[in-house]
Amino acid sequence: MAKLEPGVVWGDQYQTLLRACKEGAYALPAVNIVGTNSLNAVMEAAAKNKSDIIIQLSNGGAQFFAGKGMEDSHKAKVLGAVSAAQHVHLLAKEYGIAVVLHTDHANKKLVPWIDDLITYGEQYFKDHGYPLFTSHMIDLSEETIEDNLETSARILKRMVPLGMSIEIELGVTGGEEDGVGSDEIDNDKLYTQPEEVLQAYEVLAPIGHFSLAASFGNVHGVYKPGNVELRPEILKNSQELVASTKGLGHNPLDLVFHGGSGSEKDKIAESLNYGVFKMNIDTDTQFAFAHAIGEYVEANADAFKHQIHPETGEPHKKQYDPRVWLRKGEEAMIERLNEAFIDLRSAGKTLVG
C-alpha cells in the first residue's frame, strides 16, 4: 500500500487511505471538535496510537471555534471552520499524522454554510494548490431522495475540481446533533433500503468520489440498552446490490458509521467487514473531557472559589490555571480515543512513513 506524507489528505491520497481501511477491515475515528483543546487532543491521540484520523466540525462546533461573541452566526460558522482547518494544516505535519478534514451534518438550511466554505476552498486551492477541506457532508436525509441527490450532485460538481469528496446520508440517523435531527426516534426511518443506495451510486459516481452514511439503526448520543437496534447487515446488502448490479468488486462503496458513541462493540466490529471506513464519535469524547474536569474541580474546590486560601493564605494559581484543568480534559479525551482506535482496529496502521 502506498505511503502518505503527514498532513491533510485529499484527492487520490484520501482514496488511498479509504482503500487501506476497507482492505484491512478497519476504520478511522471521526471526532467532532469545538476548539483547540479538543482539536489538539485528537491529533495527539492519533500520533500516540500511530493511526490516521478524521477531524470534523459540525456547524455549532465551527461557530464555537470562531467565538460565540460574533454577532453574525453564519459568518462565525464559516470562519470558525476555516480557522480550524488552517490550524490542522499548520500542525498535523508536526504531529506526524495523516488527517482527513471534514464538516459534519449540514441539512437543507445549512447548505449555504457549505456553499460558502467551498467558495473559501476555491480561493485556498488557487493560493496553495490543494483544498482547505478533504470533504464536506450534506445531510438531506429528511428531504425526498430526489431532492437529496440533486443538491448533492450540484455541490459535488463544485468540489471535484478541488480534489474534494462529498459525504451524503440516506435514511435518518436518530437523535439530534447541533440542531440537525430530532431527539424523537422514529424506528421506521432508521434503516436505509439498498435500492436507495444503488440510486445514489448511479447519480453521484459518474460525477466524482462520494462516501455514504447509510442508516442501519444509528442514533446520535447515548441511549439506554435495547432502545435502538443496529442492523449492520443493511450495509452488507447495500454493498452486494451495487456490486452485482454494476459489475464491481467486493465492497465498492465507502461507508460511514454515524452515531458511534455508546454502540455495541460487536456491531462495530461487524460493520468493519462491510466497507465502513469511518465511525463518528462525539458524545463519548465530550463526556470524557467534561468528566475529568468535573473530578478535578471537585478535588480542588477551594481553588475555584478563592484566589488565596482564606485560612492558610496559600495562593491557588497553580490549581485554577486553565492550562492545568483543560489538560485534564484533553488527557481524558485521549484515553477515550485510545479505546476507539482499538475498537476500530486502526491502532498502528497509519500510512504515514
N, C-alpha and C positions, 0 to 999 in steps of 0.2 A: 504494500500500500504506500502511495506517495506520502512524503513528509510535508508538513506545513511549517511556515515561519510563524513565530509568535506574533500576535496582534489580532486585529479584527478580520475575519474571513468573509469572503464574498465570492459570487460567481462560481467558477469551477472549483475553487478551494472549498467553498461551502458544500457543494455536491460531493466532493471527495470525502469530506467529513461524514456526510449522511450515509454514503455507501459503506464506509468503515463501520458505522454504528449498526447498520442493518445486517451486514455480512458477519459481524461479530456478535449479533444479538444483544447489543447493549444500547443504552440511551443516555442522553445528557440531561442533567437537571436544568430547567429553565426557571431562573429565580427572579422574582419581581423585586426591584429595588426602589427606594424612595429618597436616598441621599447618599453622601459619600461614605457614611459609616456602613450601610448595608452593601453598597457597591464595592468598597474595598474588602469587606469581609468575604464576599463571593469570589473575588479574584484570588484572595489569599487561600481560601478553601480549595479552589481548583488547583492552584500551584502545589499545595501540600499533598493533594491526592493524585497529582500527575494525571489530571483529567482535563479535557477540553470542557467548555462551559457555554451556556446560553444565558445572557443577561438581558432582561426585558423590563420595559416600563409600561404600566397602564397609564391612562390619561391623568388619573389622580396622582399617581406617583410622579409623573412628569411635572405636573403643576406644583407639587410639593417641593420638587428639586429646585424649581425656579424661585420658590418662595411664596407663601400664602399671602404675603403683603402686596403682590402685584394685583392691581385692580382689574386688569384685563385678563380674565381667566383663560380665554382661548389662547391668547398670546403666551401666557405662562406655560400652558401645556405644550406649546410648540417649542418655546425657547428652553424650557426645562429638559425636554427630550434631546434637543440639540446640545445643550451643555453637558448632559450626562454622557452622550455619545462621544463628545470631544474628550472628556475625562478618560473614557475607556481607550480611545485611540492613543492617548498620550502614555497611559500607564500599563496597558496589557502587555506590551513588549517587555517591559521591565519585570513583570511577574513571570514572563516566560510561558504564557498560555495562549491558546487559540480561543478566541471569543466570537460567538455568534451574537450580534447586536440586533435586538428585535423589539417591536412595540406590541403590546398585548391588546386584548379585545377593543375593537372600535366598531360600535354599532352604527346605525344609519345617521344618527345625529352627530357622530364623531368622525364621519367621513371627511369633513373639511379639515379636521386636525391632520389626518393622513395626507390629504392633498397638499397642505402647506408644508408638511415635513418632506414630501417628495420635492417640492419646489426648492427648499433649502438643500436637499440632497443633490439636486441638479447643479446648483452652483458649487457645492462642495466637490462634486465629481470634476467639474471644469477646473477647479483650483488644484486638486490633488491627484486626479486620475483614478480614484476609487471612491465608492459610495460611503456616505455617512453611516447608514444602517445596512445590515445584511438583508433584512426582510421586515415587512410590516404585516400585521394581521387585520383582516377585515372580517368582522363577525356580524353577518347579516342573516343569521340563522332564524331570527324572528320574522323575517320577510319571506315572500314567496321564493322558491328556489330559482325561478326565472329572474327576479329582481336581484337576488343574491349573486348569481353568476354573471349577470350583465354588468353590474357595478364592479365586481371583482375583476372581470376581464378588462374593463376600461382602465382600472388602476394598474393592473399587471402590465398593460401595454406601455404605460408611462415608466414603469420601473425596469423593464427589460433592457433598455439602452444603458442603464446604470449598473447592470450586472446584479440586480436585486431579485429577490424572490417574494412571493406572497403566501401568507397562510390564511386559509378560509375555514369556516366552520359550517358543518351540516348537522342538523339536529341541534338540540339545545342542551348546553351544559347547565345543570340546575344550580340554584343558589345565585348569589349576587356578588359582583366584584367591581368596586369603584363606579357604581351607577349603571353597570351593564348587567342585565338579567334581573332575576327576582328571587327572593327568599322562598317563595312558594315553589314546591317541587311537583311538576306535572309529569308523572312517570310515562305517560303516553308519548311525550316529546323527547324523552331522554335517549332514544335509540334510533340511530340513523339507519336508513334502508340501503343495502348495497346498490340498488338501482340508482339511487340519488348520487352515490359516489361515482358510478360509471358516467352519469350525466355531467358531473363536474369535470371529470377527466376529459371527456370529449370536447368541452368548451375551453378549458384552460391549457391543457397540454400542448395544443398547437401554437399557443402564444409564448409560453415560457415556463419556467420552473415554479411549481406550487407545492405546498405541503397542506395537509388536511387534518383538521380536528374533527374526526367522526365520533359522534357521541355514542357511548356504549354504557350509559348509566352514570356518567361523570357528574360530580356536583362540586361547586366551589365551596370551600370551607370544610369544616369537620362536623359530621352528624353522628348521632348515636348509631351503634351497630344495628344492621338489619333494616335501616330506613332507606337505604339505597342498594340496589343490586347491580354490580358491574358485570357486564357480559362481553368479555374480550372476543368471543367467537364472532361477533359482528365485524370486527376488524379482519379476521381471517376470511370470512365470507366475502367481504368487500374486495380484498386483495385477489381472491380467486376469481371473482366475476370479471374484474378489469383485466386480469392476466389472460383468462380464457377468451374473452370477447375480442381483445386487441392483439392476441398472439404475443404476449410479453412473458418475461421470465418471472421467477419467484419474487413475491412481494414487490411489485413495481411501484407502489405508492409510498410516499414519505408521510408517515402518520404521526400524529401528536396526541398525547395523553393529557387532557386538561383535568383540573381538579385533583392533582396527585396527593395533596395533603390528606392524611388520615386513611388513605386507601389500603386495602388488604395487600400484604406483601406477595401472596401467591397470585393475585390478579395482576399486580405489577409485573411479576416475572413472566406470566403467561403472555401478556401483551407484547413483551420484547421479542417474542417469536413471530409476531405478525407485522413487522416493519415499523414499529414505534421507535423513533429516534430521539424523542423529546418528551419530557414529563414536567409539567408546570408545578412548581411548589412555591407557595406564598404564605398561606395561613400558618403552617408549622414553623417556618422560619421567623415570621412575625412574633409568634408566641415565644419561641426560644429566646429571641432578642429581649422581649419585654420581661419575661420571667426572670432572667438573670439580673436585669437592672432592678426589678422589684425586690429580689432577695438582697441585693447589695444595699438598697435604701433601707430596708428593714434592719439590716445588721449595723448600719451606720446612721441610725435615725437622728441622733443629735446633730450630726454634721449637716443635715438638710433642714435644720431648724435654727441653728446658731452658727455664726461665723467663728465665734470663740466659745468654748465650753463655759457655761455660766458658773460652774463651780471650780474647775481646775484652771481656767484661763488658757487652756491649750487651744492653739489655732486649729481649725478644721479644714484648711485649704486643701491639704493632700487627700482628704476624703471626698470633698464635693467638687473638686476639679473635674469638669465634664470629660476630660480625656481618660479619667480613671473609670467612671461608671459606664461611659459609652463603650469603652474597650471591653467591659464585661459582657455587654450585649453582643459585640462583634464576635467574641470568643465562643459564646453560646450558639450563635448563628452558624459559625464554622463547625462546631461539634454536631449540630443537626444536619448540616450538609455532608459531613463525613459519612453519616448513616445513609443519606440519599445516594451518594456515589457508590456505596456498596450495594444497595438495593437495585440500582440501575446497571450494575456491573461495569461501570465506566472507570473505576479507580485504576490507575496505572496504564491506561490505554490512550494517553494523549498521542496525537500525530505530530506534535512539535518535536523536532530533533534534527 
